[in-house]
Amino acid sequence: MASVLRSLVFYAVFYGGSVIWVAAAALAVSLNAEAVRKVADNWSAFHRGCVRWILGIEVREEGIKPAGAALYAFKHESFFEAIDLAVSLQRPVIFAKQELFRIPGWGRAARAYGAVPVARDAGAKALRAMISEALRFSRSGRPLIIFPEGTRVPHGHR
């Protein structure tokens, strides 16, 4: 019963707070990309704090991350890793499905942050666009994030 209660408190605090963070990001778009990145980084830190202090989950990272530009491929099992990326990596460039960029407010903020839309049904054209964006962002030294499976997949499944 305690875990259900903690989960309910997490949902109320995190998603209630996220409304404020997404609104702040939408407003920050009118300022500059750095303002958007600060809001996103703080939202990610807010998420990590909620996970730690409400759910009692400590995130543990193993291994050494290379400095500067690197390509990371994540298994997309939940929203957790997508939200947590800004805490785990320094200002990552996330390649995400194009449909997410149609969300009012969020889409513009994601582009300003440096996220790259991927038209999954566009074939070679989409691949060329992704490579072009990857090269552009890799020159800036930011880590690049892809989800090779293209969608969330439950743990242990392909």
PyMOL commands that place a pseudoatom at each C-alpha (Angstrom):
pseudoatom trace, name=CA, resn=MET, resi=1, chain=A, elem=C, hetatm=0, pos=[0.000, 0.000, 0.000]
pseudoatom trace, name=CA, resn=ALA, resi=2, chain=A, elem=C, hetatm=0, pos=[2.871, 2.398, 0.755]
pseudoatom trace, name=CA, resn=SER, resi=3, chain=A, elem=C, hetatm=0, pos=[4.262, 2.030, -2.768]
pseudoatom trace, name=CA, resn=VAL, resi=4, chain=A, elem=C, hetatm=0, pos=[0.851, 2.856, -4.274]
pseudoatom trace, name=CA, resn=LEU, resi=5, chain=A, elem=C, hetatm=0, pos=[0.606, 5.943, -2.065]
pseudoatom trace, name=CA, resn=ARG, resi=6, chain=A, elem=C, hetatm=0, pos=[4.149, 7.036, -3.027]
pseudoatom trace, name=CA, resn=SER, resi=7, chain=A, elem=C, hetatm=0, pos=[3.290, 6.565, -6.703]
pseudoatom trace, name=CA, resn=LEU, resi=8, chain=A, elem=C, hetatm=0, pos=[0.141, 8.669, -6.370]
pseudoatom trace, name=CA, resn=VAL, resi=9, chain=A, elem=C, hetatm=0, pos=[2.065, 11.429, -4.596]
pseudoatom trace, name=CA, resn=PHE, resi=10, chain=A, elem=C, hetatm=0, pos=[4.755, 11.268, -7.297]
pseudoatom trace, name=CA, resn=TYR, resi=11, chain=A, elem=C, hetatm=0, pos=[2.177, 11.615, -10.086]
pseudoatom trace, name=CA, resn=ALA, resi=12, chain=A, elem=C, hetatm=0, pos=[0.517, 14.576, -8.384]
pseudoatom trace, name=CA, resn=VAL, resi=13, chain=A, elem=C, hetatm=0, pos=[3.771, 16.393, -7.607]
pseudoatom trace, name=CA, resn=PHE, resi=14, chain=A, elem=C, hetatm=0, pos=[5.706, 15.618, -10.766]
pseudoatom trace, name=CA, resn=TYR, resi=15, chain=A, elem=C, hetatm=0, pos=[2.934, 16.065, -13.329]
pseudoatom trace, name=CA, resn=GLY, resi=16, chain=A, elem=C, hetatm=0, pos=[1.450, 19.023, -11.486]
pseudoatom trace, name=CA, resn=GLY, resi=17, chain=A, elem=C, hetatm=0, pos=[4.901, 20.635, -11.386]
pseudoatom trace, name=CA, resn=SER, resi=18, chain=A, elem=C, hetatm=0, pos=[5.521, 19.708, -15.017]
pseudoatom trace, name=CA, resn=VAL, resi=19, chain=A, elem=C, hetatm=0, pos=[2.643, 21.922, -16.112]
pseudoatom trace, name=CA, resn=ILE, resi=20, chain=A, elem=C, hetatm=0, pos=[4.580, 24.850, -14.666]
pseudoatom trace, name=CA, resn=TRP, resi=21, chain=A, elem=C, hetatm=0, pos=[7.908, 23.714, -16.209]
pseudoatom trace, name=CA, resn=VAL, resi=22, chain=A, elem=C, hetatm=0, pos=[6.393, 23.236, -19.686]
pseudoatom trace, name=CA, resn=ALA, resi=23, chain=A, elem=C, hetatm=0, pos=[4.726, 26.656, -19.471]
pseudoatom trace, name=CA, resn=ALA, resi=24, chain=A, elem=C, hetatm=0, pos=[8.069, 28.157, -18.406]
pseudoatom trace, name=CA, resn=ALA, resi=25, chain=A, elem=C, hetatm=0, pos=[9.800, 26.479, -21.355]
pseudoatom trace, name=CA, resn=ALA, resi=26, chain=A, elem=C, hetatm=0, pos=[7.169, 27.799, -23.759]
pseudoatom trace, name=CA, resn=LEU, resi=27, chain=A, elem=C, hetatm=0, pos=[7.756, 31.317, -22.388]
pseudoatom trace, name=CA, resn=ALA, resi=28, chain=A, elem=C, hetatm=0, pos=[11.539, 30.876, -22.461]
pseudoatom trace, name=CA, resn=VAL, resi=29, chain=A, elem=C, hetatm=0, pos=[11.360, 30.241, -26.225]
pseudoatom trace, name=CA, resn=SER, resi=30, chain=A, elem=C, hetatm=0, pos=[10.660, 33.949, -26.648]
pseudoatom trace, name=CA, resn=LEU, resi=31, chain=A, elem=C, hetatm=0, pos=[13.930, 34.746, -24.839]
pseudoatom trace, name=CA, resn=ASN, resi=32, chain=A, elem=C, hetatm=0, pos=[16.647, 32.477, -26.246]
pseudoatom trace, name=CA, resn=ALA, resi=33, chain=A, elem=C, hetatm=0, pos=[17.833, 28.877, -26.526]
pseudoatom trace, name=CA, resn=GLU, resi=34, chain=A, elem=C, hetatm=0, pos=[19.945, 29.168, -23.370]
pseudoatom trace, name=CA, resn=ALA, resi=35, chain=A, elem=C, hetatm=0, pos=[16.867, 30.092, -21.321]
pseudoatom trace, name=CA, resn=VAL, resi=36, chain=A, elem=C, hetatm=0, pos=[15.028, 27.065, -22.731]
pseudoatom trace, name=CA, resn=ARG, resi=37, chain=A, elem=C, hetatm=0, pos=[17.971, 24.797, -21.878]
pseudoatom trace, name=CA, resn=LYS, resi=38, chain=A, elem=C, hetatm=0, pos=[18.073, 26.087, -18.300]
pseudoatom trace, name=CA, resn=VAL, resi=39, chain=A, elem=C, hetatm=0, pos=[14.354, 25.422, -17.851]
pseudoatom trace, name=CA, resn=ALA, resi=40, chain=A, elem=C, hetatm=0, pos=[14.687, 21.923, -19.350]
pseudoatom trace, name=CA, resn=ASP, resi=41, chain=A, elem=C, hetatm=0, pos=[17.740, 21.116, -17.233]
pseudoatom trace, name=CA, resn=ASN, resi=42, chain=A, elem=C, hetatm=0, pos=[15.907, 22.232, -14.088]
pseudoatom trace, name=CA, resn=TRP, resi=43, chain=A, elem=C, hetatm=0, pos=[12.771, 20.249, -15.041]
pseudoatom trace, name=CA, resn=SER, resi=44, chain=A, elem=C, hetatm=0, pos=[14.935, 17.159, -15.465]
pseudoatom trace, name=CA, resn=ALA, resi=45, chain=A, elem=C, hetatm=0, pos=[16.546, 17.804, -12.066]
pseudoatom trace, name=CA, resn=PHE, resi=46, chain=A, elem=C, hetatm=0, pos=[13.049, 18.268, -10.567]
pseudoatom trace, name=CA, resn=HIS, resi=47, chain=A, elem=C, hetatm=0, pos=[12.109, 14.860, -12.006]
pseudoatom trace, name=CA, resn=ARG, resi=48, chain=A, elem=C, hetatm=0, pos=[15.248, 13.239, -10.572]
pseudoatom trace, name=CA, resn=GLY, resi=49, chain=A, elem=C, hetatm=0, pos=[14.465, 14.785, -7.182]
pseudoatom trace, name=CA, resn=CYS, resi=50, chain=A, elem=C, hetatm=0, pos=[10.882, 13.487, -7.250]
pseudoatom trace, name=CA, resn=VAL, resi=51, chain=A, elem=C, hetatm=0, pos=[12.138, 10.027, -8.174]
pseudoatom trace, name=CA, resn=ARG, resi=52, chain=A, elem=C, hetatm=0, pos=[14.653, 10.098, -5.322]
pseudoatom trace, name=CA, resn=TRP, resi=53, chain=A, elem=C, hetatm=0, pos=[12.703, 11.735, -2.536]
pseudoatom trace, name=CA, resn=ILE, resi=54, chain=A, elem=C, hetatm=0, pos=[9.131, 10.607, -3.247]
pseudoatom trace, name=CA, resn=LEU, resi=55, chain=A, elem=C, hetatm=0, pos=[9.635, 7.181, -4.814]
pseudoatom trace, name=CA, resn=GLY, resi=56, chain=A, elem=C, hetatm=0, pos=[12.825, 6.379, -2.912]
pseudoatom trace, name=CA, resn=ILE, resi=57, chain=A, elem=C, hetatm=0, pos=[14.673, 5.352, -6.063]
pseudoatom trace, name=CA, resn=GLU, resi=58, chain=A, elem=C, hetatm=0, pos=[18.342, 6.185, -6.327]
pseudoatom trace, name=CA, resn=VAL, resi=59, chain=A, elem=C, hetatm=0, pos=[19.603, 6.398, -9.903]
pseudoatom trace, name=CA, resn=ARG, resi=60, chain=A, elem=C, hetatm=0, pos=[22.987, 4.767, -10.292]
pseudoatom trace, name=CA, resn=GLU, resi=61, chain=A, elem=C, hetatm=0, pos=[25.128, 5.302, -13.366]
pseudoatom trace, name=CA, resn=GLU, resi=62, chain=A, elem=C, hetatm=0, pos=[27.947, 2.917, -14.149]
pseudoatom trace, name=CA, resn=GLY, resi=63, chain=A, elem=C, hetatm=0, pos=[30.885, 3.300, -16.482]
pseudoatom trace, name=CA, resn=ILE, resi=64, chain=A, elem=C, hetatm=0, pos=[32.678, 6.314, -17.837]
pseudoatom trace, name=CA, resn=LYS, resi=65, chain=A, elem=C, hetatm=0, pos=[30.973, 8.708, -20.210]
pseudoatom trace, name=CA, resn=PRO, resi=66, chain=A, elem=C, hetatm=0, pos=[33.199, 10.199, -22.905]
pseudoatom trace, name=CA, resn=ALA, resi=67, chain=A, elem=C, hetatm=0, pos=[33.685, 13.960, -22.752]
pseudoatom trace, name=CA, resn=GLY, resi=68, chain=A, elem=C, hetatm=0, pos=[32.153, 16.009, -25.553]
pseudoatom trace, name=CA, resn=ALA, resi=69, chain=A, elem=C, hetatm=0, pos=[30.228, 14.739, -28.540]
pseudoatom trace, name=CA, resn=ALA, resi=70, chain=A, elem=C, hetatm=0, pos=[29.298, 11.077, -28.435]
pseudoatom trace, name=CA, resn=LEU, resi=71, chain=A, elem=C, hetatm=0, pos=[26.438, 8.981, -29.746]
pseudoatom trace, name=CA, resn=TYR, resi=72, chain=A, elem=C, hetatm=0, pos=[24.305, 7.230, -27.119]
pseudoatom trace, name=CA, resn=ALA, resi=73, chain=A, elem=C, hetatm=0, pos=[21.675, 4.638, -28.037]
pseudoatom trace, name=CA, resn=PHE, resi=74, chain=A, elem=C, hetatm=0, pos=[19.050, 4.104, -25.330]
pseudoatom trace, name=CA, resn=LYS, resi=75, chain=A, elem=C, hetatm=0, pos=[16.466, 1.388, -25.003]
pseudoatom trace, name=CA, resn=HIS, resi=76, chain=A, elem=C, hetatm=0, pos=[13.263, 3.371, -24.590]
pseudoatom trace, name=CA, resn=GLU, resi=77, chain=A, elem=C, hetatm=0, pos=[11.381, 1.553, -21.824]
pseudoatom trace, name=CA, resn=SER, resi=78, chain=A, elem=C, hetatm=0, pos=[9.483, 4.470, -20.287]
pseudoatom trace, name=CA, resn=PHE, resi=79, chain=A, elem=C, hetatm=0, pos=[9.339, 8.239, -20.102]
pseudoatom trace, name=CA, resn=PHE, resi=80, chain=A, elem=C, hetatm=0, pos=[11.971, 8.095, -17.361]
pseudoatom trace, name=CA, resn=GLU, resi=81, chain=A, elem=C, hetatm=0, pos=[15.067, 7.956, -19.543]
pseudoatom trace, name=CA, resn=ALA, resi=82, chain=A, elem=C, hetatm=0, pos=[13.839, 10.675, -21.901]
pseudoatom trace, name=CA, resn=ILE, resi=83, chain=A, elem=C, hetatm=0, pos=[13.144, 13.072, -19.017]
pseudoatom trace, name=CA, resn=ASP, resi=84, chain=A, elem=C, hetatm=0, pos=[16.272, 12.111, -17.067]
pseudoatom trace, name=CA, resn=LEU, resi=85, chain=A, elem=C, hetatm=0, pos=[18.692, 12.649, -19.964]
pseudoatom trace, name=CA, resn=ALA, resi=86, chain=A, elem=C, hetatm=0, pos=[19.398, 16.283, -19.138]
pseudoatom trace, name=CA, resn=VAL, resi=87, chain=A, elem=C, hetatm=0, pos=[20.588, 15.240, -15.661]
pseudoatom trace, name=CA, resn=SER, resi=88, chain=A, elem=C, hetatm=0, pos=[22.601, 12.271, -16.918]
pseudoatom trace, name=CA, resn=LEU, resi=89, chain=A, elem=C, hetatm=0, pos=[24.263, 14.003, -19.875]
pseudoatom trace, name=CA, resn=GLN, resi=90, chain=A, elem=C, hetatm=0, pos=[25.334, 17.583, -20.487]
pseudoatom trace, name=CA, resn=ARG, resi=91, chain=A, elem=C, hetatm=0, pos=[22.708, 19.219, -22.732]
pseudoatom trace, name=CA, resn=PRO, resi=92, chain=A, elem=C, hetatm=0, pos=[21.961, 16.209, -24.941]
pseudoatom trace, name=CA, resn=VAL, resi=93, chain=A, elem=C, hetatm=0, pos=[20.608, 16.476, -28.478]
pseudoatom trace, name=CA, resn=ILE, resi=94, chain=A, elem=C, hetatm=0, pos=[17.664, 14.105, -28.557]
pseudoatom trace, name=CA, resn=PHE, resi=95, chain=A, elem=C, hetatm=0, pos=[16.374, 12.629, -31.800]
pseudoatom trace, name=CA, resn=ALA, resi=96, chain=A, elem=C, hetatm=0, pos=[12.633, 12.145, -31.231]
pseudoatom trace, name=CA, resn=LYS, resi=97, chain=A, elem=C, hetatm=0, pos=[9.611, 11.210, -33.266]
pseudoatom trace, name=CA, resn=GLN, resi=98, chain=A, elem=C, hetatm=0, pos=[8.231, 14.105, -35.263]
pseudoatom trace, name=CA, resn=GLU, resi=99, chain=A, elem=C, hetatm=0, pos=[4.763, 13.790, -33.715]
pseudoatom trace, name=CA, resn=LEU, resi=100, chain=A, elem=C, hetatm=0, pos=[6.084, 15.079, -30.375]
pseudoatom trace, name=CA, resn=PHE, resi=101, chain=A, elem=C, hetatm=0, pos=[7.016, 18.382, -31.989]
pseudoatom trace, name=CA, resn=ARG, resi=102, chain=A, elem=C, hetatm=0, pos=[3.344, 19.024, -32.801]
pseudoatom trace, name=CA, resn=ILE, resi=103, chain=A, elem=C, hetatm=0, pos=[2.476, 19.390, -29.107]
pseudoatom trace, name=CA, resn=PRO, resi=104, chain=A, elem=C, hetatm=0, pos=[1.617, 23.079, -28.600]
pseudoatom trace, name=CA, resn=GLY, resi=105, chain=A, elem=C, hetatm=0, pos=[4.340, 24.924, -26.691]
pseudoatom trace, name=CA, resn=TRP, resi=106, chain=A, elem=C, hetatm=0, pos=[6.409, 21.780, -26.144]
pseudoatom trace, name=CA, resn=GLY, resi=107, chain=A, elem=C, hetatm=0, pos=[7.373, 21.409, -29.811]
pseudoatom trace, name=CA, resn=ARG, resi=108, chain=A, elem=C, hetatm=0, pos=[8.869, 24.896, -30.105]
pseudoatom trace, name=CA, resn=ALA, resi=109, chain=A, elem=C, hetatm=0, pos=[10.664, 24.524, -26.789]
pseudoatom trace, name=CA, resn=ALA, resi=110, chain=A, elem=C, hetatm=0, pos=[12.106, 21.129, -27.821]
pseudoatom trace, name=CA, resn=ARG, resi=111, chain=A, elem=C, hetatm=0, pos=[13.475, 22.621, -31.037]
pseudoatom trace, name=CA, resn=ALA, resi=112, chain=A, elem=C, hetatm=0, pos=[14.976, 25.552, -29.141]
pseudoatom trace, name=CA, resn=TYR, resi=113, chain=A, elem=C, hetatm=0, pos=[16.617, 23.095, -26.727]
pseudoatom trace, name=CA, resn=GLY, resi=114, chain=A, elem=C, hetatm=0, pos=[18.204, 21.305, -29.655]
pseudoatom trace, name=CA, resn=ALA, resi=115, chain=A, elem=C, hetatm=0, pos=[15.974, 18.268, -30.062]
pseudoatom trace, name=CA, resn=VAL, resi=116, chain=A, elem=C, hetatm=0, pos=[15.712, 16.930, -33.615]
pseudoatom trace, name=CA, resn=PRO, resi=117, chain=A, elem=C, hetatm=0, pos=[12.428, 15.699, -35.109]
pseudoatom trace, name=CA, resn=VAL, resi=118, chain=A, elem=C, hetatm=0, pos=[12.551, 12.359, -36.919]
pseudoatom trace, name=CA, resn=ALA, resi=119, chain=A, elem=C, hetatm=0, pos=[9.995, 11.556, -39.616]
pseudoatom trace, name=CA, resn=ARG, resi=120, chain=A, elem=C, hetatm=0, pos=[9.976, 7.804, -39.063]
pseudoatom trace, name=CA, resn=ASP, resi=121, chain=A, elem=C, hetatm=0, pos=[7.973, 7.076, -42.207]
pseudoatom trace, name=CA, resn=ALA, resi=122, chain=A, elem=C, hetatm=0, pos=[10.147, 9.223, -44.524]
pseudoatom trace, name=CA, resn=GLY, resi=123, chain=A, elem=C, hetatm=0, pos=[12.805, 6.544, -45.160]
pseudoatom trace, name=CA, resn=ALA, resi=124, chain=A, elem=C, hetatm=0, pos=[16.131, 7.648, -46.683]
pseudoatom trace, name=CA, resn=LYS, resi=125, chain=A, elem=C, hetatm=0, pos=[15.103, 11.312, -46.697]
pseudoatom trace, name=CA, resn=ALA, resi=126, chain=A, elem=C, hetatm=0, pos=[14.682, 11.212, -42.903]
pseudoatom trace, name=CA, resn=LEU, resi=127, chain=A, elem=C, hetatm=0, pos=[17.987, 9.391, -42.494]
pseudoatom trace, name=CA, resn=ARG, resi=128, chain=A, elem=C, hetatm=0, pos=[19.832, 12.048, -44.510]
pseudoatom trace, name=CA, resn=ALA, resi=129, chain=A, elem=C, hetatm=0, pos=[18.231, 14.818, -42.439]
pseudoatom trace, name=CA, resn=MET, resi=130, chain=A, elem=C, hetatm=0, pos=[19.203, 13.026, -39.205]
pseudoatom trace, name=CA, resn=ILE, resi=131, chain=A, elem=C, hetatm=0, pos=[22.804, 12.620, -40.346]
pseudoatom trace, name=CA, resn=SER, resi=132, chain=A, elem=C, hetatm=0, pos=[23.010, 16.282, -41.316]
pseudoatom trace, name=CA, resn=GLU, resi=133, chain=A, elem=C, hetatm=0, pos=[21.665, 17.368, -37.909]
pseudoatom trace, name=CA, resn=ALA, resi=134, chain=A, elem=C, hetatm=0, pos=[23.925, 14.898, -36.104]
pseudoatom trace, name=CA, resn=LEU, resi=135, chain=A, elem=C, hetatm=0, pos=[26.998, 16.314, -37.842]
pseudoatom trace, name=CA, resn=ARG, resi=136, chain=A, elem=C, hetatm=0, pos=[25.939, 19.881, -37.083]
pseudoatom trace, name=CA, resn=PHE, resi=137, chain=A, elem=C, hetatm=0, pos=[25.339, 19.190, -33.385]
pseudoatom trace, name=CA, resn=SER, resi=138, chain=A, elem=C, hetatm=0, pos=[28.395, 16.958, -32.949]
pseudoatom trace, name=CA, resn=ARG, resi=139, chain=A, elem=C, hetatm=0, pos=[30.564, 19.948, -33.908]
pseudoatom trace, name=CA, resn=SER, resi=140, chain=A, elem=C, hetatm=0, pos=[29.108, 21.773, -30.896]
pseudoatom trace, name=CA, resn=GLY, resi=141, chain=A, elem=C, hetatm=0, pos=[30.347, 19.009, -28.573]
pseudoatom trace, name=CA, resn=ARG, resi=142, chain=A, elem=C, hetatm=0, pos=[26.893, 17.999, -27.332]
pseudoatom trace, name=CA, resn=PRO, resi=143, chain=A, elem=C, hetatm=0, pos=[26.073, 14.302, -26.863]
pseudoatom trace, name=CA, resn=LEU, resi=144, chain=A, elem=C, hetatm=0, pos=[23.628, 12.810, -29.367]
pseudoatom trace, name=CA, resn=ILE, resi=145, chain=A, elem=C, hetatm=0, pos=[20.789, 10.557, -28.203]
pseudoatom trace, name=CA, resn=ILE, resi=146, chain=A, elem=C, hetatm=0, pos=[18.869, 8.067, -30.313]
pseudoatom trace, name=CA, resn=PHE, resi=147, chain=A, elem=C, hetatm=0, pos=[16.259, 5.475, -29.459]
pseudoatom trace, name=CA, resn=PRO, resi=148, chain=A, elem=C, hetatm=0, pos=[16.968, 2.826, -32.135]
pseudoatom trace, name=CA, resn=GLU, resi=149, chain=A, elem=C, hetatm=0, pos=[13.705, 0.965, -31.601]
pseudoatom trace, name=CA, resn=GLY, resi=150, chain=A, elem=C, hetatm=0, pos=[11.805, 4.178, -32.300]
pseudoatom trace, name=CA, resn=THR, resi=151, chain=A, elem=C, hetatm=0, pos=[9.227, 3.734, -29.550]
pseudoatom trace, name=CA, resn=ARG, resi=152, chain=A, elem=C, hetatm=0, pos=[8.835, 2.601, -25.968]
pseudoatom trace, name=CA, resn=VAL, resi=153, chain=A, elem=C, hetatm=0, pos=[9.364, -1.132, -25.542]
pseudoatom trace, name=CA, resn=PRO, resi=154, chain=A, elem=C, hetatm=0, pos=[8.742, -2.999, -22.273]
pseudoatom trace, name=CA, resn=HIS, resi=155, chain=A, elem=C, hetatm=0, pos=[11.794, -4.330, -20.460]
pseudoatom trace, name=CA, resn=GLY, resi=156, chain=A, elem=C, hetatm=0, pos=[12.891, -7.670, -21.894]
pseudoatom trace, name=CA, resn=HIS, resi=157, chain=A, elem=C, hetatm=0, pos=[11.025, -7.197, -25.191]
pseudoatom trace, name=CA, resn=ARG, resi=158, chain=A, elem=C, hetatm=0, pos=[12.206, -6.151, -28.643]
for i in range(1, 158): cmd.bond("trace and resi %d" % i, "trace and resi %d" % (i + 1))
show_as sticks, trace
zoom trace
